[in-house]
Amino acid sequence: MRPASLLKLPANVSSRAGALVEPLSVGLHGVNRAQLKPGMGCVVMGAGPIGLSTLIWAKARDAGAVVVSELAPDGRSLR
């Protein structure tokens, strides 16, 4: 990893909270790119951290039905 790609967390942000920045921002970016409007349904492929953050953002945008699809049996049973 190059030092230029690193960002120091502010002192008031814990490492645990900082670890959520990337998956939450990727999920938000996906919802923005999809131009999701209130009442629209959507399918999220994958129930990993980014898929679940996409679900959170979609519901925050008042999406209609949101289906999360997970192919891995272990992933389905854990979520």
DRENDOLUM-296029 format. One line per field, with one value per atom (N, C-alpha, C): atom name; x, y, z; residue number from 1; chain; residue in three letters. Coordinates in pm, 1 decimal, m for minus. Layout:
<sites>
atom = [CA | ...]
xx = [X | ...]
yy = [Y | ...]
zz = [Z | ...]
nr = [NUM | ...]
kette = [A | ...]
rest = [ALA | ...]
</sites>
This chain:
<sites>
atom = [N | CA | C | N | CA | C | N | CA | C | N | CA | C | N | CA | C | N | CA | C | N | CA | C | N | CA | C | N | CA | C | N | CA | C | N | CA | C | N | CA | C | N | CA | C | N | CA | C | N | CA | C | N | CA | C | N | CA | C | N | CA | C | N | CA | C | N | CA | C | N | CA | C | N | CA | C | N | CA | C | N | CA | C | N | CA | C | N | CA | C | N | CA | C | N | CA | C | N | CA | C | N | CA | C | N | CA | C | N | CA | C | N | CA | C | N | CA | C | N | CA | C | N | CA | C | N | CA | C | N | CA | C | N | CA | C | N | CA | C | N | CA | C | N | CA | C | N | CA | C | N | CA | C | N | CA | C | N | CA | C | N | CA | C | N | CA | C | N | CA | C | N | CA | C | N | CA | C | N | CA | C | N | CA | C | N | CA | C | N | CA | C | N | CA | C | N | CA | C | N | CA | C | N | CA | C | N | CA | C | N | CA | C | N | CA | C | N | CA | C | N | CA | C | N | CA | C | N | CA | C | N | CA | C | N | CA | C | N | CA | C | N | CA | C | N | CA | C | N | CA | C | N | CA | C | N | CA | C | N | CA | C | N | CA | C | N | CA | C | N | CA | C | N | CA | C]
xx = [85.0 | 0.0 | 89.7 | 53.0 | 131.0 | 87.8 | 182.4 | 147.6 | 48.4 | 51.0 | m41.3 | m186.3 | m210.0 | m347.0 | m399.3 | m319.7 | m359.6 | m415.3 | m506.1 | m564.9 | m568.1 | m513.4 | m514.4 | m653.0 | m705.8 | m836.7 | m825.3 | m925.1 | m924.7 | m925.2 | m875.8 | m864.2 | m999.8 | m1107.0 | m1239.3 | m1309.0 | m1241.1 | m1297.7 | m1220.2 | m1290.8 | m1225.6 | m1187.0 | m1095.1 | m1056.3 | m1175.8 | m1259.2 | m1378.1 | m1473.3 | m1497.8 | m1583.8 | m1516.6 | m1386.2 | m1312.7 | m1318.0 | m1324.6 | m1330.5 | m1461.6 | m1563.0 | m1692.6 | m1700.7 | m1605.1 | m1611.4 | m1615.0 | m1525.6 | m1516.3 | m1641.2 | m1687.5 | m1807.0 | m1931.3 | m1944.0 | m2059.9 | m2054.3 | m1936.6 | m1926.7 | m1946.4 | m1900.3 | m1921.6 | m2070.2 | m2137.6 | m2282.1 | m2359.1 | m2323.1 | m2388.7 | m2362.2 | m2240.6 | m2206.7 | m2293.4 | m2312.8 | m2396.5 | m2540.7 | m2594.6 | m2732.2 | m2743.1 | m2642.6 | m2643.6 | m2634.5 | m2547.1 | m2531.5 | m2658.3 | m2730.2 | m2854.6 | m2969.3 | m2947.3 | m3050.9 | m3180.1 | m3163.0 | m3274.9 | m3367.7 | m3494.9 | m3596.7 | m3688.3 | m3755.2 | m3848.9 | m3952.4 | m3974.3 | m4071.5 | m4016.0 | m3899.8 | m3840.6 | m3786.2 | m3803.1 | m3744.1 | m3605.2 | m3526.6 | m3393.0 | m3345.4 | m3245.1 | m3180.2 | m3035.6 | m2988.6 | m2849.5 | m2784.1 | m2678.3 | m2609.6 | m2497.4 | m2519.3 | m2419.0 | m2457.7 | m2438.7 | m2474.9 | m2351.6 | m2242.1 | m2122.8 | m2135.2 | m2027.1 | m2033.3 | m2082.9 | m2039.2 | m2082.4 | m2228.7 | m2268.7 | m2408.6 | m2502.3 | m2463.4 | m2548.6 | m2552.0 | m2440.2 | m2442.7 | m2528.3 | m2529.6 | m2617.0 | m2763.1 | m2794.8 | m2930.7 | m2968.6 | m2878.9 | m2905.6 | m2933.9 | m2849.1 | m2868.5 | m2996.1 | m3026.5 | m3149.4 | m3271.6 | m3273.3 | m3386.5 | m3391.6 | m3274.1 | m3270.2 | m3327.9 | m3322.3 | m3379.6 | m3525.4 | m3585.0 | m3725.6 | m3751.1 | m3656.1 | m3675.5 | m3794.6 | m3854.5 | m3963.4 | m3904.5 | m3936.4 | m3883.0 | m3733.8 | m3654.4 | m3511.3 | m3481.4 | m3433.1 | m3398.6 | m3246.9 | m3194.9 | m3051.3 | m3027.8 | m2950.3 | m2922.0 | m2781.8 | m2770.9 | m2640.0 | m2629.4 | m2529.4 | m2512.5 | m2443.2 | m2352.1 | m2274.4 | m2363.3 | m2376.7 | m2462.7 | m2423.4 | m2293.3 | m2249.1 | m2287.8 | m2279.3 | m2318.6 | m2466.0 | m2548.1 | m2693.3 | m2729.1 | m2664.1 | m2699.7 | m2653.1 | m2550.3 | m2498.0 | m2572.2 | m2643.1 | m2702.6 | m2849.7]
yy = [m117.2 | 0.0 | 123.6 | 219.6 | 342.9 | 439.9 | 509.2 | 607.0 | 712.3 | 746.4 | 848.1 | 802.5 | 671.2 | 621.1 | 603.7 | 640.9 | 627.2 | 757.9 | 746.8 | 863.7 | 838.8 | 929.3 | 915.9 | 950.9 | 862.9 | 889.0 | 999.9 | 1085.6 | 1185.9 | 1116.8 | 1183.1 | 1125.1 | 1082.1 | 1148.7 | 1114.6 | 1000.8 | 939.3 | 827.1 | 700.8 | 603.5 | 478.0 | 396.3 | 303.8 | 214.0 | 132.2 | 91.7 | 12.9 | 93.6 | 218.9 | 304.4 | 335.5 | 356.1 | 385.6 | 271.6 | 148.9 | 32.4 | 27.4 | 97.6 | 98.1 | 200.1 | 291.5 | 398.7 | 342.7 | 251.7 | 201.4 | 124.9 | 23.3 | m47.1 | 42.4 | 133.2 | 223.0 | 318.5 | 367.5 | 461.2 | 389.8 | 266.3 | 190.6 | 159.8 | 121.8 | 96.7 | 220.9 | 335.2 | 461.2 | 496.8 | 474.7 | 503.2 | 418.6 | 291.7 | 204.8 | 251.2 | 292.5 | 342.6 | 471.3 | 558.2 | 682.1 | 653.1 | 560.6 | 526.1 | 464.9 | 390.6 | 327.2 | 427.7 | 548.1 | 651.3 | 598.7 | 530.9 | 470.6 | 578.8 | 565.8 | 661.9 | 595.2 | 674.2 | 617.2 | 527.2 | 411.7 | 317.3 | 220.1 | 248.8 | 157.1 | 33.8 | m81.0 | m202.9 | m222.6 | m306.5 | m335.6 | m471.4 | m523.9 | m647.7 | m615.4 | m661.3 | m644.7 | m781.6 | m789.7 | m916.9 | m931.6 | m1017.6 | m1045.5 | m985.3 | m1064.2 | m1020.3 | m999.5 | m960.2 | m925.4 | m783.9 | m729.0 | m594.8 | m488.1 | m494.0 | m392.4 | m414.7 | m538.6 | m566.0 | m523.0 | m550.6 | m511.3 | m360.0 | m293.4 | m146.9 | m89.8 | m154.9 | m111.8 | m126.3 | m235.1 | m254.6 | m140.4 | m104.2 | 4.3 | 135.2 | 168.7 | 293.3 | 289.4 | 173.8 | 163.3 | 187.4 | 128.0 | 147.2 | 291.3 | 353.9 | 494.3 | 585.5 | 541.5 | 618.0 | 579.4 | 507.0 | 464.7 | 377.1 | 289.4 | 194.4 | 105.3 | 52.0 | m43.2 | m175.7 | m282.6 | m414.1 | m419.1 | m462.0 | m481.0 | m628.3 | m695.9 | m837.2 | m847.0 | m917.2 | m940.8 | m1087.0 | m1111.6 | m1246.3 | m1286.6 | m1403.7 | m1454.3 | m1599.3 | m1630.3 | m1765.5 | m1859.3 | m1807.1 | m1892.3 | m1940.5 | m2072.8 | m2125.9 | m2075.1 | m2066.0 | m2017.1 | m1871.7 | m1792.4 | m1652.0 | m1633.7 | m1721.5 | m1710.8 | m1744.9 | m1843.1 | m1885.2 | m1787.1 | m1709.0 | m1614.4 | m1482.2 | m1452.3 | m1318.9 | m1329.1]
zz = [0.0 | 0.0 | 0.0 | m80.5 | m89.1 | 20.1 | 81.3 | 185.9 | 138.4 | 10.4 | m41.3 | m35.5 | m26.2 | m23.2 | 119.3 | 217.4 | 357.5 | 411.0 | 504.7 | 567.8 | 717.9 | 794.0 | 939.1 | 992.3 | 1077.7 | 1136.3 | 1239.8 | 1247.5 | 1354.5 | 1491.1 | 1591.1 | 1725.2 | 1781.8 | 1740.5 | 1795.3 | 1720.2 | 1622.6 | 1548.2 | 1585.6 | 1640.9 | 1680.8 | 1558.2 | 1576.1 | 1466.8 | 1419.9 | 1512.7 | 1479.0 | 1390.3 | 1426.6 | 1344.6 | 1210.8 | 1213.1 | 1090.3 | 990.8 | 1041.1 | 952.9 | 874.5 | 920.1 | 851.9 | 738.6 | 733.3 | 634.1 | 492.1 | 459.6 | 321.7 | 278.4 | 353.2 | 304.8 | 301.0 | 396.9 | 394.4 | 276.1 | 244.2 | 131.9 | m1.6 | m12.9 | m137.1 | m155.2 | m46.1 | m53.5 | m94.0 | m37.8 | m73.6 | m219.3 | m264.3 | m403.7 | m498.5 | m464.5 | m547.3 | m553.6 | m440.4 | m436.8 | m517.6 | m505.2 | m583.7 | m733.2 | m771.1 | m913.5 | m970.6 | m888.4 | m933.3 | m943.3 | m893.2 | m892.1 | m829.1 | m716.1 | m644.8 | m590.5 | m620.3 | m577.5 | m474.4 | m390.3 | m293.0 | m361.6 | m302.1 | m355.1 | m457.1 | m515.2 | m613.2 | m542.0 | m602.3 | m550.3 | m607.4 | m543.1 | m594.6 | m543.3 | m611.5 | m571.1 | m540.5 | m424.7 | m383.5 | m395.4 | m474.1 | m494.5 | m392.3 | m294.6 | m192.9 | m58.6 | 46.3 | 181.1 | 267.5 | 203.7 | 279.3 | 333.5 | 385.6 | 444.2 | 345.9 | 221.4 | 124.4 | 85.3 | 65.1 | 32.9 | 144.9 | 268.5 | 380.5 | 397.6 | 370.1 | 377.9 | 265.2 | 149.5 | 39.9 | 81.7 | 149.5 | 201.9 | 296.2 | 385.8 | 480.7 | 407.0 | 308.4 | 233.1 | 150.7 | 91.6 | 11.5 | 100.0 | 217.8 | 307.8 | 358.9 | 377.3 | 419.3 | 311.5 | 186.7 | 74.4 | 49.3 | 143.9 | 133.5 | 12.4 | m18.2 | m127.9 | m95.4 | m199.7 | m180.7 | m133.9 | m203.0 | m167.2 | m201.6 | m105.2 | m127.7 | m102.6 | m205.8 | m196.3 | m193.5 | m92.2 | m83.7 | m118.7 | m223.3 | m270.6 | m227.5 | m164.9 | m121.2 | m163.9 | m245.4 | m297.1 | m198.6 | m119.4 | m28.0 | 86.3 | 102.1 | 209.3 | 347.2 | 373.9 | 503.4 | 523.1 | 416.7 | 423.8 | 449.6 | 390.7 | 413.2 | 555.9 | 613.9 | 747.6 | 853.5 | 824.0 | 922.6 | 921.1 | 814.7 | 803.5 | 808.3]
nr = [1 | 1 | 1 | 2 | 2 | 2 | 3 | 3 | 3 | 4 | 4 | 4 | 5 | 5 | 5 | 6 | 6 | 6 | 7 | 7 | 7 | 8 | 8 | 8 | 9 | 9 | 9 | 10 | 10 | 10 | 11 | 11 | 11 | 12 | 12 | 12 | 13 | 13 | 13 | 14 | 14 | 14 | 15 | 15 | 15 | 16 | 16 | 16 | 17 | 17 | 17 | 18 | 18 | 18 | 19 | 19 | 19 | 20 | 20 | 20 | 21 | 21 | 21 | 22 | 22 | 22 | 23 | 23 | 23 | 24 | 24 | 24 | 25 | 25 | 25 | 26 | 26 | 26 | 27 | 27 | 27 | 28 | 28 | 28 | 29 | 29 | 29 | 30 | 30 | 30 | 31 | 31 | 31 | 32 | 32 | 32 | 33 | 33 | 33 | 34 | 34 | 34 | 35 | 35 | 35 | 36 | 36 | 36 | 37 | 37 | 37 | 38 | 38 | 38 | 39 | 39 | 39 | 40 | 40 | 40 | 41 | 41 | 41 | 42 | 42 | 42 | 43 | 43 | 43 | 44 | 44 | 44 | 45 | 45 | 45 | 46 | 46 | 46 | 47 | 47 | 47 | 48 | 48 | 48 | 49 | 49 | 49 | 50 | 50 | 50 | 51 | 51 | 51 | 52 | 52 | 52 | 53 | 53 | 53 | 54 | 54 | 54 | 55 | 55 | 55 | 56 | 56 | 56 | 57 | 57 | 57 | 58 | 58 | 58 | 59 | 59 | 59 | 60 | 60 | 60 | 61 | 61 | 61 | 62 | 62 | 62 | 63 | 63 | 63 | 64 | 64 | 64 | 65 | 65 | 65 | 66 | 66 | 66 | 67 | 67 | 67 | 68 | 68 | 68 | 69 | 69 | 69 | 70 | 70 | 70 | 71 | 71 | 71 | 72 | 72 | 72 | 73 | 73 | 73 | 74 | 74 | 74 | 75 | 75 | 75 | 76 | 76 | 76 | 77 | 77 | 77 | 78 | 78 | 78 | 79 | 79 | 79]
kette = [A | A | A | A | A | A | A | A | A | A | A | A | A | A | A | A | A | A | A | A | A | A | A | A | A | A | A | A | A | A | A | A | A | A | A | A | A | A | A | A | A | A | A | A | A | A | A | A | A | A | A | A | A | A | A | A | A | A | A | A | A | A | A | A | A | A | A | A | A | A | A | A | A | A | A | A | A | A | A | A | A | A | A | A | A | A | A | A | A | A | A | A | A | A | A | A | A | A | A | A | A | A | A | A | A | A | A | A | A | A | A | A | A | A | A | A | A | A | A | A | A | A | A | A | A | A | A | A | A | A | A | A | A | A | A | A | A | A | A | A | A | A | A | A | A | A | A | A | A | A | A | A | A | A | A | A | A | A | A | A | A | A | A | A | A | A | A | A | A | A | A | A | A | A | A | A | A | A | A | A | A | A | A | A | A | A | A | A | A | A | A | A | A | A | A | A | A | A | A | A | A | A | A | A | A | A | A | A | A | A | A | A | A | A | A | A | A | A | A | A | A | A | A | A | A | A | A | A | A | A | A | A | A | A | A | A | A]
rest = [MET | MET | MET | ARG | ARG | ARG | PRO | PRO | PRO | ALA | ALA | ALA | SER | SER | SER | LEU | LEU | LEU | LEU | LEU | LEU | LYS | LYS | LYS | LEU | LEU | LEU | PRO | PRO | PRO | ALA | ALA | ALA | ASN | ASN | ASN | VAL | VAL | VAL | SER | SER | SER | SER | SER | SER | ARG | ARG | ARG | ALA | ALA | ALA | GLY | GLY | GLY | ALA | ALA | ALA | LEU | LEU | LEU | VAL | VAL | VAL | GLU | GLU | GLU | PRO | PRO | PRO | LEU | LEU | LEU | SER | SER | SER | VAL | VAL | VAL | GLY | GLY | GLY | LEU | LEU | LEU | HIS | HIS | HIS | GLY | GLY | GLY | VAL | VAL | VAL | ASN | ASN | ASN | ARG | ARG | ARG | ALA | ALA | ALA | GLN | GLN | GLN | LEU | LEU | LEU | LYS | LYS | LYS | PRO | PRO | PRO | GLY | GLY | GLY | MET | MET | MET | GLY | GLY | GLY | CYS | CYS | CYS | VAL | VAL | VAL | VAL | VAL | VAL | MET | MET | MET | GLY | GLY | GLY | ALA | ALA | ALA | GLY | GLY | GLY | PRO | PRO | PRO | ILE | ILE | ILE | GLY | GLY | GLY | LEU | LEU | LEU | SER | SER | SER | THR | THR | THR | LEU | LEU | LEU | ILE | ILE | ILE | TRP | TRP | TRP | ALA | ALA | ALA | LYS | LYS | LYS | ALA | ALA | ALA | ARG | ARG | ARG | ASP | ASP | ASP | ALA | ALA | ALA | GLY | GLY | GLY | ALA | ALA | ALA | VAL | VAL | VAL | VAL | VAL | VAL | VAL | VAL | VAL | SER | SER | SER | GLU | GLU | GLU | LEU | LEU | LEU | ALA | ALA | ALA | PRO | PRO | PRO | ASP | ASP | ASP | GLY | GLY | GLY | ARG | ARG | ARG | SER | SER | SER | LEU | LEU | LEU | ARG | ARG | ARG]
</sites>
